[in-house]
Amino acid sequence: MGLLDTPDIPTDGRRVTHVRVDRIGNAGGKELWWVALAFEDESTKPSGMFTDLESAEDLGRRLAGEWGVEVTVTYVV
């Protein structure tokens, strides 16, 4: 859990539209949160995976500040 290294997904020449913070798991009182840059073509670049919303939102806000975009939080499950 924590930051994800995804050097195989380039950001050069791609427009980041927002940062996604998605709850992708919820079982037995535990949650799993995924943080990713979202591109104009609807693809993503994973940036982190966390077991709590606070940590995921912290990374999301930091990335959003770096890219000058907004954060979208989604409770998928």
Rosetta constraint file for C-alpha pairs under 8 A:
AtomPair CA 1 CA 48 HARMONIC 7.36 0.50
AtomPair CA 1 CA 49 HARMONIC 5.27 0.50
AtomPair CA 1 CA 50 HARMONIC 5.39 0.50
AtomPair CA 1 CA 51 HARMONIC 7.43 0.50
AtomPair CA 2 CA 48 HARMONIC 5.34 0.50
AtomPair CA 2 CA 49 HARMONIC 5.24 0.50
AtomPair CA 2 CA 50 HARMONIC 5.66 0.50
AtomPair CA 3 CA 47 HARMONIC 5.81 0.50
AtomPair CA 3 CA 48 HARMONIC 4.17 0.50
AtomPair CA 3 CA 49 HARMONIC 6.50 0.50
AtomPair CA 4 CA 46 HARMONIC 6.63 0.50
AtomPair CA 4 CA 47 HARMONIC 4.92 0.50
AtomPair CA 4 CA 48 HARMONIC 4.83 0.50
AtomPair CA 4 CA 49 HARMONIC 7.12 0.50
AtomPair CA 5 CA 47 HARMONIC 6.85 0.50
AtomPair CA 6 CA 45 HARMONIC 7.11 0.50
AtomPair CA 6 CA 46 HARMONIC 6.84 0.50
AtomPair CA 6 CA 47 HARMONIC 7.32 0.50
AtomPair CA 9 CA 45 HARMONIC 6.21 0.50
AtomPair CA 10 CA 14 HARMONIC 7.98 0.50
AtomPair CA 11 CA 15 HARMONIC 7.74 0.50
AtomPair CA 14 CA 39 HARMONIC 6.70 0.50
AtomPair CA 14 CA 40 HARMONIC 7.43 0.50
AtomPair CA 15 CA 39 HARMONIC 5.60 0.50
AtomPair CA 15 CA 40 HARMONIC 5.67 0.50
AtomPair CA 16 CA 37 HARMONIC 6.44 0.50
AtomPair CA 16 CA 38 HARMONIC 5.63 0.50
AtomPair CA 16 CA 39 HARMONIC 4.45 0.50
AtomPair CA 16 CA 40 HARMONIC 6.21 0.50
AtomPair CA 16 CA 67 HARMONIC 7.07 0.50
AtomPair CA 16 CA 69 HARMONIC 7.50 0.50
AtomPair CA 17 CA 37 HARMONIC 7.87 0.50
AtomPair CA 17 CA 38 HARMONIC 5.81 0.50
AtomPair CA 17 CA 39 HARMONIC 5.48 0.50
AtomPair CA 17 CA 40 HARMONIC 5.77 0.50
AtomPair CA 17 CA 69 HARMONIC 6.35 0.50
AtomPair CA 17 CA 70 HARMONIC 7.87 0.50
AtomPair CA 18 CA 37 HARMONIC 6.37 0.50
AtomPair CA 18 CA 38 HARMONIC 5.44 0.50
AtomPair CA 18 CA 39 HARMONIC 7.39 0.50
AtomPair CA 18 CA 64 HARMONIC 6.91 0.50
AtomPair CA 18 CA 69 HARMONIC 5.10 0.50
AtomPair CA 18 CA 70 HARMONIC 5.14 0.50
AtomPair CA 18 CA 71 HARMONIC 5.79 0.50
AtomPair CA 18 CA 72 HARMONIC 6.98 0.50
AtomPair CA 19 CA 35 HARMONIC 7.16 0.50
AtomPair CA 19 CA 36 HARMONIC 5.77 0.50
AtomPair CA 19 CA 37 HARMONIC 4.66 0.50
AtomPair CA 19 CA 38 HARMONIC 5.67 0.50
AtomPair CA 19 CA 60 HARMONIC 6.07 0.50
AtomPair CA 19 CA 63 HARMONIC 7.01 0.50
AtomPair CA 19 CA 64 HARMONIC 6.00 0.50
AtomPair CA 19 CA 69 HARMONIC 7.09 0.50
AtomPair CA 19 CA 70 HARMONIC 6.30 0.50
AtomPair CA 19 CA 71 HARMONIC 4.71 0.50
AtomPair CA 19 CA 72 HARMONIC 6.15 0.50
AtomPair CA 20 CA 34 HARMONIC 7.71 0.50
AtomPair CA 20 CA 35 HARMONIC 5.51 0.50
AtomPair CA 20 CA 36 HARMONIC 5.16 0.50
AtomPair CA 20 CA 37 HARMONIC 6.21 0.50
AtomPair CA 20 CA 38 HARMONIC 6.45 0.50
AtomPair CA 20 CA 60 HARMONIC 7.13 0.50
AtomPair CA 20 CA 71 HARMONIC 5.99 0.50
AtomPair CA 20 CA 72 HARMONIC 5.11 0.50
AtomPair CA 20 CA 73 HARMONIC 6.21 0.50
AtomPair CA 20 CA 74 HARMONIC 7.64 0.50
AtomPair CA 21 CA 33 HARMONIC 6.70 0.50
AtomPair CA 21 CA 34 HARMONIC 5.72 0.50
AtomPair CA 21 CA 35 HARMONIC 4.57 0.50
AtomPair CA 21 CA 36 HARMONIC 6.75 0.50
AtomPair CA 21 CA 56 HARMONIC 6.52 0.50
AtomPair CA 21 CA 57 HARMONIC 6.74 0.50
AtomPair CA 21 CA 60 HARMONIC 6.48 0.50
AtomPair CA 21 CA 71 HARMONIC 7.07 0.50
AtomPair CA 21 CA 72 HARMONIC 6.03 0.50
AtomPair CA 21 CA 73 HARMONIC 4.69 0.50
AtomPair CA 21 CA 74 HARMONIC 6.29 0.50
AtomPair CA 22 CA 33 HARMONIC 5.52 0.50
AtomPair CA 22 CA 34 HARMONIC 5.20 0.50
AtomPair CA 22 CA 35 HARMONIC 6.49 0.50
AtomPair CA 22 CA 73 HARMONIC 5.74 0.50
AtomPair CA 22 CA 74 HARMONIC 4.69 0.50
AtomPair CA 22 CA 75 HARMONIC 5.92 0.50
AtomPair CA 22 CA 76 HARMONIC 6.33 0.50
AtomPair CA 23 CA 31 HARMONIC 6.93 0.50
AtomPair CA 23 CA 32 HARMONIC 5.74 0.50
AtomPair CA 23 CA 33 HARMONIC 4.41 0.50
AtomPair CA 23 CA 34 HARMONIC 6.35 0.50
AtomPair CA 23 CA 73 HARMONIC 8.00 0.50
AtomPair CA 23 CA 74 HARMONIC 6.23 0.50
AtomPair CA 23 CA 75 HARMONIC 4.86 0.50
AtomPair CA 23 CA 76 HARMONIC 5.41 0.50
AtomPair CA 23 CA 77 HARMONIC 6.36 0.50
AtomPair CA 24 CA 31 HARMONIC 7.67 0.50
AtomPair CA 24 CA 32 HARMONIC 5.64 0.50
AtomPair CA 24 CA 33 HARMONIC 5.80 0.50
AtomPair CA 24 CA 34 HARMONIC 6.65 0.50
AtomPair CA 24 CA 75 HARMONIC 7.38 0.50
AtomPair CA 24 CA 76 HARMONIC 5.68 0.50
AtomPair CA 24 CA 77 HARMONIC 5.86 0.50
AtomPair CA 25 CA 30 HARMONIC 7.85 0.50
AtomPair CA 25 CA 31 HARMONIC 5.33 0.50
AtomPair CA 25 CA 32 HARMONIC 4.68 0.50
AtomPair CA 25 CA 33 HARMONIC 7.08 0.50
AtomPair CA 25 CA 76 HARMONIC 7.83 0.50
AtomPair CA 25 CA 77 HARMONIC 5.93 0.50
AtomPair CA 26 CA 30 HARMONIC 5.61 0.50
AtomPair CA 26 CA 31 HARMONIC 4.42 0.50
AtomPair CA 26 CA 32 HARMONIC 6.46 0.50
AtomPair CA 26 CA 77 HARMONIC 6.25 0.50
AtomPair CA 27 CA 31 HARMONIC 6.61 0.50
AtomPair CA 30 CA 51 HARMONIC 7.09 0.50
AtomPair CA 31 CA 51 HARMONIC 5.38 0.50
AtomPair CA 31 CA 52 HARMONIC 6.43 0.50
AtomPair CA 32 CA 49 HARMONIC 7.09 0.50
AtomPair CA 32 CA 50 HARMONIC 5.83 0.50
AtomPair CA 32 CA 51 HARMONIC 4.66 0.50
AtomPair CA 32 CA 52 HARMONIC 6.86 0.50
AtomPair CA 33 CA 49 HARMONIC 5.57 0.50
AtomPair CA 33 CA 50 HARMONIC 5.01 0.50
AtomPair CA 33 CA 51 HARMONIC 5.94 0.50
AtomPair CA 33 CA 52 HARMONIC 6.65 0.50
AtomPair CA 33 CA 53 HARMONIC 6.54 0.50
AtomPair CA 33 CA 56 HARMONIC 6.31 0.50
AtomPair CA 34 CA 46 HARMONIC 7.41 0.50
AtomPair CA 34 CA 47 HARMONIC 7.82 0.50
AtomPair CA 34 CA 48 HARMONIC 5.92 0.50
AtomPair CA 34 CA 49 HARMONIC 4.61 0.50
AtomPair CA 34 CA 50 HARMONIC 6.55 0.50
AtomPair CA 34 CA 56 HARMONIC 7.09 0.50
AtomPair CA 35 CA 46 HARMONIC 6.05 0.50
AtomPair CA 35 CA 47 HARMONIC 5.49 0.50
AtomPair CA 35 CA 48 HARMONIC 4.97 0.50
AtomPair CA 35 CA 49 HARMONIC 6.21 0.50
AtomPair CA 35 CA 56 HARMONIC 6.30 0.50
AtomPair CA 35 CA 59 HARMONIC 7.42 0.50
AtomPair CA 35 CA 60 HARMONIC 6.42 0.50
AtomPair CA 36 CA 44 HARMONIC 6.03 0.50
AtomPair CA 36 CA 45 HARMONIC 5.26 0.50
AtomPair CA 36 CA 46 HARMONIC 4.16 0.50
AtomPair CA 36 CA 47 HARMONIC 4.97 0.50
AtomPair CA 36 CA 48 HARMONIC 6.87 0.50
AtomPair CA 36 CA 60 HARMONIC 7.82 0.50
AtomPair CA 37 CA 44 HARMONIC 5.46 0.50
AtomPair CA 37 CA 45 HARMONIC 5.09 0.50
AtomPair CA 37 CA 46 HARMONIC 6.49 0.50
AtomPair CA 37 CA 47 HARMONIC 7.06 0.50
AtomPair CA 37 CA 63 HARMONIC 7.83 0.50
AtomPair CA 38 CA 42 HARMONIC 6.29 0.50
AtomPair CA 38 CA 43 HARMONIC 6.10 0.50
AtomPair CA 38 CA 44 HARMONIC 4.56 0.50
AtomPair CA 38 CA 45 HARMONIC 6.69 0.50
AtomPair CA 39 CA 43 HARMONIC 5.47 0.50
AtomPair CA 39 CA 44 HARMONIC 5.87 0.50
AtomPair CA 48 CA 56 HARMONIC 7.32 0.50
AtomPair CA 48 CA 59 HARMONIC 7.58 0.50
AtomPair CA 49 CA 56 HARMONIC 7.16 0.50
AtomPair CA 50 CA 55 HARMONIC 6.54 0.50
AtomPair CA 50 CA 56 HARMONIC 5.90 0.50
AtomPair CA 51 CA 55 HARMONIC 7.97 0.50
AtomPair CA 52 CA 56 HARMONIC 6.57 0.50
AtomPair CA 53 CA 57 HARMONIC 5.95 0.50
AtomPair CA 54 CA 58 HARMONIC 6.13 0.50
AtomPair CA 55 CA 59 HARMONIC 6.45 0.50
AtomPair CA 56 CA 60 HARMONIC 6.11 0.50
AtomPair CA 57 CA 61 HARMONIC 5.98 0.50
AtomPair CA 58 CA 62 HARMONIC 6.27 0.50
AtomPair CA 59 CA 63 HARMONIC 6.14 0.50
AtomPair CA 60 CA 64 HARMONIC 6.00 0.50
AtomPair CA 60 CA 71 HARMONIC 6.20 0.50
AtomPair CA 61 CA 65 HARMONIC 6.12 0.50
AtomPair CA 61 CA 70 HARMONIC 7.94 0.50
AtomPair CA 61 CA 71 HARMONIC 6.58 0.50
AtomPair CA 62 CA 66 HARMONIC 6.37 0.50
AtomPair CA 63 CA 67 HARMONIC 6.22 0.50
AtomPair CA 64 CA 68 HARMONIC 5.58 0.50
AtomPair CA 64 CA 69 HARMONIC 4.91 0.50
AtomPair CA 64 CA 70 HARMONIC 5.61 0.50
AtomPair CA 64 CA 71 HARMONIC 6.22 0.50
AtomPair CA 65 CA 69 HARMONIC 6.71 0.50
